């Protein structure tokens, strides 16, 4: 049997369950810091010198550092969908939920399913993701402050405070946009991908940066459909016996990609010849407006994947084939 390690990640700490080939378990909690990661690496070496298979849930940025440390140390690391782990725990009729129990479940899941190995992201992509997500956060703050300023009935000191904060956020947003452009321009791989994607009508530099920041590499996916599934943009059927529900988007994927694609899809419906014709066929078939928009978002991702996979600029005669 394989030696596995379940890691239940939290913001400040993480609990681990080491399970050896004989089924014996050992538990420990480490701080989610560089010193804690080094302590985990040393603790693993004391349990066994051989590489093991570690498994943790996809929890945003909280688990990336420890996953990278373990992968660099030669261990196999898998980052898995929390929904799959939850279903596995329910199948085992687990009634208790603690950090230690969750680490146990992850170790058992890892042993039972042998999930595929995760590969650390290139540093340039990790840096781009940090810049893009900071840009999104500042944009959200700016929208909130503008809404407050437009609410009316504000006393002068509050209105002045809002004006100063809005000006500061606008400047910060402009600085981040410049840093994102510079970062992409200075990295040959990101720059090449951006130049190819700019040939697709409907996509601009802001959307392209968000697309490139949301996964290790778009071309790592096996197919365009797999990439669309990652974004939660594949249909989900609901059918049981004689009962048939209306197909909907699965949304079992990263919401950030769906948010990034909504307005570009509206633009592509007007200006991208492939998506314009595709959307017209759906409207002729009397599909609801949001079904057409969702299908356009999915089609746009398929085109993105094809352009990068084949390393050729957008060609409507090929994309529409």
N, C-alpha and C positions, 0 to 999 in steps of 0.2 A: 504494500500500500504506500501511497505517496504521503510525504510529510506536508501538511498544509498549515496555513496561518490565516485566521479570520481577524479582520481589523474593523472595529466599529468606530467610525470617525465622528468626533465632535469638534467644536470650535477650539476649545482650550486643551482638551486631552483626547486620547483614544485608548480603547480597551482592546487587547489582543487575546486570541485563543490559539495556542500552539497545539496541534494534534499530531502525534507521531504515528509511525506505521503500525504500532501495536494498539492504537486507539486511545492511549493515555493523553490527557490534556493538561496544559499548564496555562495559567492566566496571569496577566499583568497589565497595568495601566501606565501609560507614558504621557508626558506633556507634549502637546502638538507644537513643538519648537525644534530648531536644529539640534539642540542638545538632547532632546527627547528622541529624535530620529537616530542619532548616533548611539544612544542608550539601547534602543530597540535592536539595532544592528549587532551590537555586542552581546545582547541577551540571546539573540538567535544563535550566534556562534557557540554560546555555551550549551545550547540545547543539542545542536547538531552542526557539524562543519559542512554538510552537504547542502546544496541549494534546495529551497523549498518553493511551494506554490502559495503565494499570498493573494488574498481576495478582499476587496473592499468595495463599498457602494460608491456610485458616482454622486458626490455631494458638493459639486461646484469646486472651489479652489481649496477647500480645507484638506483634502486628501492627496493633492497632487505632489506636495513636497515629499511626504513619506513614501509615496509610490515611486517617485524618481530615485530616492535614496536606495530603496530595495532593488529596483531594476539595475541601477549602477553597480550594486554589490553582487550581481549575477543571479538574483532570484527571479523566478517567473511571477509576474504581477498581473492580476486581472482586475479591471474596474467594471462592475456589473450594474445592471439596471435595478434600482431599489424595488421596483414592482415585481421583478422576478424573484428576488429574495423574500419579499413579503408573502408571495404565493407559496413559496417553498416552506416557509415557516408555518403557514396555515395548514399545509398538507401534513405537517408533522404534529399538528394539534398543539402547538406551543401556546400556553396560556400566560406565561410570565414574560414581561419585557423589561430587561435591564441591559445595561451596557455589556455585562459579561455574557448574558444569554444571547444578545445580538451577535457578539463575536463568535459564540458557539455555532449559531445558525450559519454565519458566513463561512466558517471552517467546514461545516457539513455540506453546505451548498457547493463549495469549491471542490470537495472530494467527490460529490455525486455527479456534478455536471462538467467538471474540468473546463471551465470557461476559457476562451482564447486569451492569449497574452496581450497585454497592453504595452504599447511602445511610447516612451517619453516624447513629448512634443519637442520640436526644434525650438531652441531659445528665441529665435526671431518671431515665431508664431505665438509663443507664450507672451512675449513682450507686446505684440500687436493686440492680443486679447485683453491684456491689462489696460492698454490705452483706449481701446474701443469701449470696454465696459465702464471705464471712468467717464468717457464722453457721454455714454447713455445716462449715467447717474447725474452728471451735471446738467444735461438736457432736461431730465425730469425735474430737478430742483428749479431750473429756470422757468419751466412751464408752470410749476406751482406758484412761484413768486409773481409771475405775470398775471395769473388768475386772481391772486390776492389783490394785486394793484388795480385790477379792473373791477373789483367787487364794489367800489364806491364807498361813500360815507366814511372815509378814512381821515383821522386827525392828521395835521401837518407833520408831526414827528414820525408817525408811522409811514406816511406816504414818502417822506424823504428817505427813511431807512430802506424801504422797498426799492426805491429808485437806485440807491447806492448799491444794494445787493444785486439787483438786476444787471447793473452796469458791470459789476465785478464778475458775475457769472457769464455774461456775454463775452467778456475778455478771456476768461478761462476756457470757454468753449472754443473760441477762435484759436487759442494757443494749442489746445488738444488736437484740433483739426490739422493744424500745421505740423505738429509732432507726428501724427498718424501718416500724413502725406510724406514727410521726410523719412520716416521709418520704412515705409514700403519702397520708396525710391532708392534707399541705400542698401536694401537686400535684393540681390539679383533674382532669387526665386520668387519672392513676393512681387517684385516689379514686373517680371515676365508674366505672372498670372494676372496681375492687374491690367496690363496692356492687352492681353487676350480678351478679358472679360469686358473691357470698355468697348469692344466691337459689337456687343450685344445690345440692341436697342431696348431701352427700359432700365438699364443698369447705369448708375453713376458711381463716383469714387466712394461716397459714404457707404452705399449698400455693398459694394465690392469689399471694402475693408471689413464690414460685419460678416460677410460670407467667409472670408479667408480666416477670420479670427475664431470661428465657432467649431472648427475641427482640426485635427492634426494635419490632414491633407485631404482635400476633396476627392482626389483620385485614389485614395486608399480604399474607398468603397468598391464593392464588387461590381456594382452596376448603378445606373442612374436611378433605378427604382429603390435600391438600398439607400442611396443618398436622400431621396424623397422621404423614405420611411424614417430616416434619422431626424428629419424635420417635422415628422408627424403629418405629412401631406399625402398619405395613401388612403384610399377609401376603406372604411370598415363596414362590413355587412352585418346585418342583424336579422337572422332567419332561424326559426325553430318550428318544425312541423309546418302547419299552415299559416303561422304568423310571420309576417315579413315587415321589418321596419325599413325606414328610408336610409340608404347608405349615407354615412357621414365621414368626415375626416377623422382619422384615428386619434390625432393629437398626442400619440405616444412617442414624443420626440421633443427636441429642444424648441421651446416657445420663442426663443430669441430669433431663430431663423424665420419662423412664421411672421413675427412682427416686422422683421427686416424686409420681407418680401411683399407685404401687402400693398404699399403705395407703388413700388416698382412694377408690380403686376398690373395695377390700374394703368400705369403709363405704357406698359408693354401691350396691353389690349388695344391701345390707340396707335402705337407707333411701330411695334414689332410685327413684320408681315406674317410670320408663322403663327404667333399667338393671336393676332387679330383675326386671321382666318379660322383658327381653332375655336376661338371664343364665339365667332359668328355662327359656326355650326351648332354649338351648344345652345345659343340663344334661339336658333331656328327650331331646335328640338324642345323649346319651351322650358329649359332648365332655369331654376331660380338664379337671381343675380349673384348671391354669395356662392352658389355651386360653381358658377362660371369663374368667379374670382379665385376660388380655391383651386380649380383645375388649371387656371392660368399660372398661379404660383407654382404648382407642381411642374407644369410644362417648362416654366422658366428655369427651374432647378435642373431639369433634364438637359436643357440647352447648355447651362453652365457646366454641367458634368461633361457633356460631349466636347465642348470647346477645349476644356483643360485636358481631358483624356487623350484627345487626338492632337493637341498642341497646334490647333489651326484656328484662325479668326472665324467669327460667326459668318456662315454662308447660308442664306435662306434656302438655297436649292438643295443643300445637304441636310440641314436641320429639319426640313419639311418632308424628307424622304421617308 
